[in-house]
Structure formats: C-alpha cells, structure tokens
C-alpha cells in the first residue's frame, strides 16, 4: 500500500507539469535575452546527461541479463577486457571530449551573459541591506529611488519597474554582509558583496508582468523576508512612471 500511494503521488505530480514546463526542464519562463542562452545550455546539459545515462544503464542491464552467473553452471567467465588498450583509450578519451564540449558551451554562454555594452538604456543601482533592497533607477537623466522593508510576500516588497525590450545594467552594492540578487525569471543571480562592485546587463523581452525576486544568500535572521518584485511594463508606461516619480524618495 505505501508503494502504491507513492506511485500514485508521483504520477499525479508528473501529469501536473505541462509540455511547455517539461521543455524548459523545470526552469521558469525566461524574460531576458540572456535567459534564452541559459535555457539552451540547461536543456543541452540534460540531453547529454540522459544520453550518457542511457548508455551506462544499457550496459549494466546487458551485463546483468547476459553475463549473470547461473546456478550449478560450469560455464566459464565471459571474455575479460583488462589491459585491452583500444577499450582503455576509448573510455579515457570519450569523457575528456565530453568535458571539453561542456566547457566550450559553458564558457561561450558565460562570456555572453557577462558582457557589458557600456551603453545601457537603463541603469539600476541595487543596494542589498539587512533585510531589504534599495533600487535607484537612472533613465534619460532622471532618477527614481525605491526602498523596501522586509516582507512575507514578494508583492509586498519593493518593486523595481523596467521597460520591455531595453538593455538594463545592474550595479550591485552592499553596506553590511553578502547578499545575492536573484530574479528566477532572469535565469541568473549575482552576489552583492561589501566592497566589491559587481555588475551585469540584461535585455528584457517583450513579456510584461510582475516577477518575483529574492536574496539567494543566507544573510541573517530576516533573510527569508528579503523579497522584491520586478515589473516589466510597456515603454509608454515606464516613461510615465519615471516622469511622475523622478526625484521622489
């Protein structure tokens, strides 16, 4: 009965996932241009891992099925492959090639994600402090600042508003301990370290909506309440927001 209940629970959980969620490998839908590269790398890694697993599982099952020791059998052991130079070269070279391929694609995507254009459309200074966030947005010579308080829900924390289809540069700072700026829909996070000026840049896609953000580094007693949201809006709405809030504290 316990096994049957566990199997039923597993089947229910599997059928609850849509085909689109399966195609993303469990990642949320990305809202930046850079997240597309992360998604591609993630999917490729899973495909390679599953392909390797199928080969290994197949060899294990084949050896169990065809080379198991039979009861009261005088059959000799199957041919051994110790000191077989071609096979030893094969299982040495193939893993090296696999690691090299993984390294190439990871390094390529990492370089792309870390690229700074130097000419972003919007600049955001992110200050993580115990235990909330301060966002200072610079756009067309105007500045808007939002300061939050610890919140039990990301919709109650500070909201960072950004326009769709624009390049946004984030400049990360911390006055106290190490935090981590994480927006799951960006498929990216970066540490906010005292004395270290970390930066990254994303291009937002045309997917309006409100997306959860949080600190991903254990930073103190209220770490779990260090929540915020990112709201992607059309350009006209963003322009109106900047015009109405510029200079407000």
C-alpha positions in Angstrom: 0.0 0.0 0.0 2.7 2.6 0.8 4.4 1.8 -2.5 1.1 2.2 -4.4 0.4 5.5 -2.7 3.9 6.8 -3.5 3.5 5.7 -7.2 0.1 7.4 -7.4 1.6 10.6 -5.9 4.4 10.5 -8.4 2.0 10.1 -11.4 -0.1 13.0 -10.2 2.9 15.2 -9.9 4.2 14.2 -13.3 0.9 14.9 -15.1 0.6 18.3 -13.4 3.5 19.5 -15.5 2.6 20.9 -18.9 4.5 20.0 -22.1 6.0 23.6 -22.0 7.3 23.1 -18.5 8.9 19.8 -19.4 10.5 21.5 -22.4 12.1 24.1 -20.1 13.5 21.4 -17.8 11.8 22.8 -14.7 13.0 26.4 -15.2 10.6 29.3 -15.1 9.8 31.1 -18.3 12.7 33.5 -19.1 12.1 37.2 -19.6 15.5 38.3 -20.8 17.6 37.7 -23.9 20.3 36.2 -21.8 17.9 33.7 -20.3 17.5 32.1 -23.7 21.2 31.1 -23.6 20.9 29.7 -20.1 17.8 27.7 -21.1 19.6 26.3 -24.2 22.7 25.3 -22.0 20.4 23.8 -19.4 18.5 21.7 -22.0 21.7 20.6 -23.7 23.2 19.5 -20.4 20.1 17.4 -19.6 20.1 15.8 -23.0 23.8 14.9 -22.7 23.4 13.6 -19.2 20.4 11.5 -20.1 22.2 10.1 -23.2 25.1 9.1 -21.0 22.8 7.6 -18.5 21.0 5.5 -21.2 24.4 4.1 -22.4 25.5 3.3 -18.8 22.2 1.8 -17.8 22.1 -0.2 -21.0 25.5 -1.7 -20.4 24.6 -2.5 -16.8 21.3 -4.2 -17.8 23.0 -6.0 -20.7 25.7 -7.4 -18.4 23.2 -8.5 -15.8 21.0 -10.2 -18.4 23.6 -12.0 -20.4 26.6 -12.5 -18.0 24.9 -13.4 -14.7 26.2 -16.5 -13.0 23.8 -19.3 -13.5 23.1 -21.8 -10.7 25.0 -25.1 -11.0 26.6 -23.9 -14.2 30.1 -24.8 -15.3 30.1 -22.0 -17.8 33.4 -20.1 -17.9 33.6 -16.4 -17.2 32.9 -14.1 -20.3 36.0 -12.7 -22.0 37.8 -10.2 -19.9 38.9 -6.8 -21.2 41.6 -5.9 -18.7 44.7 -4.4 -20.4 42.7 -4.0 -23.6 44.4 -0.9 -25.0 41.8 0.2 -27.5 39.0 0.0 -24.9 41.0 1.8 -22.3 41.8 4.6 -24.7 38.1 4.7 -25.6 36.8 5.2 -22.1 39.6 7.7 -21.4 39.2 9.8 -24.5 35.4 9.9 -24.6 35.0 11.5 -21.2 37.7 14.1 -22.0 35.9 15.0 -25.2 32.6 15.3 -23.3 34.1 17.6 -20.6 35.7 19.7 -23.4 32.4 20.1 -25.1 30.6 21.1 -21.8 33.4 23.5 -21.1 33.2 25.2 -24.5 29.5 25.8 -24.4 29.6 26.9 -20.7 32.5 29.4 -21.4 30.8 30.7 -24.5 27.5 31.4 -22.8 29.2 32.7 -19.6 31.1 35.3 -21.7 27.9 36.3 -23.4 26.0 36.7 -20.2 28.8 38.7 -18.5 29.2 41.1 -21.4 28.6 44.8 -20.6 27.7 47.0 -23.6 28.7 50.2 -21.8 25.7 51.9 -23.3 22.6 50.5 -21.4 19.2 52.1 -21.9 18.5 52.0 -18.2 20.9 51.8 -15.2 19.8 50.4 -11.8 21.9 50.7 -8.7 21.0 47.8 -6.4 21.8 48.1 -2.7 21.1 45.0 -0.7 21.0 45.6 3.1 19.7 43.7 6.1 17.0 42.9 5.2 15.6 44.5 2.1 16.6 46.4 -1.1 17.1 49.9 -2.4 16.7 50.4 -6.2 18.0 53.6 -7.8 16.9 53.8 -11.5 18.6 56.2 -13.9 16.9 56.9 -17.2 17.3 59.8 -19.6 18.9 61.9 -16.9 16.2 61.3 -14.4 16.4 59.2 -11.2 13.8 57.2 -9.3 14.6 55.5 -6.0 12.6 52.8 -4.2 13.4 51.5 -0.7 11.8 48.4 0.8 11.2 46.7 4.1 11.3 43.0 4.9 8.1 41.3 3.6 6.5 37.9 3.8 5.4 38.1 0.2 7.4 39.4 -2.8 4.4 41.5 -3.9 4.7 43.4 -0.6 8.4 44.1 -1.0 10.0 46.9 -3.1 9.0 46.9 -6.8 11.6 47.6 -9.5 9.9 48.8 -12.7 11.6 48.3 -16.0 10.7 48.8 -19.7 10.4 45.8 -22.1 12.8 45.5 -25.0 15.6 47.5 -23.3 19.1 46.9 -22.1 19.3 47.3 -18.3 22.6 47.4 -16.4 22.6 46.4 -12.7 25.2 47.8 -10.4 25.3 45.8 -7.1 26.4 47.1 -3.7 26.1 46.0 0.0 26.8 48.1 3.1 26.8 45.1 5.5 27.0 41.4 4.6 27.0 39.3 1.4 23.6 39.1 -0.3 22.6 37.7 -3.7 20.4 39.5 -6.2 18.2 36.8 -7.8 15.3 37.0 -10.2 14.4 33.4 -11.2 12.8 34.6 -14.4 16.2 36.1 -15.4 17.7 32.6 -15.0 20.6 34.5 -13.3 21.8 35.6 -10.0 24.8 37.5 -8.8 26.3 38.1 -5.3 26.1 41.5 -3.7 29.4 41.8 -1.8 30.6 44.6 0.5 33.5 46.4 -1.1 33.0 44.6 -4.5 31.4 46.4 -7.4 29.6 43.6 -9.3 27.7 44.4 -12.5 25.7 42.6 -15.1 23.4 43.6 -18.0 20.3 42.0 -19.5 18.0 42.8 -22.4 14.4 42.5 -21.3 12.0 40.7 -23.6 8.5 41.9 -24.6 6.9 39.9 -21.8 5.1 42.3 -19.4 4.3 41.1 -15.9 5.4 41.0 -12.3 8.2 38.6 -11.5 9.5 37.5 -8.1 12.9 38.4 -6.8 14.7 37.4 -3.6 18.1 37.2 -1.8 19.7 33.9 -2.5 22.5 34.1 0.1 21.8 33.4 3.8 22.4 36.9 5.3 20.8 36.9 8.7 17.6 36.4 10.7 15.2 38.0 8.2 16.9 36.6 5.0 13.7 34.8 4.0 11.8 38.1 4.1 14.3 39.9 1.8 11.9 39.8 -1.1 11.2 42.1 -4.0 9.5 42.2 -7.4 10.4 43.2 -10.9 7.6 44.7 -13.1 8.1 44.8 -16.8 5.9 47.3 -18.5 5.5 48.9 -22.0 7.7 51.8 -22.8 4.9 54.4 -22.5 4.0 53.3 -19.0 7.7 53.3 -18.0 8.1 56.9 -19.3 5.1 58.0 -17.3 6.4 56.3 -14.2 9.8 58.0 -14.5 8.2 61.4 -15.1 5.9 61.1 -12.1 8.4 59.6 -9.7 11.7 61.3 -10.6 13.3 62.8 -7.6 10.9 61.1 -5.1 12.4 59.3 -2.1 
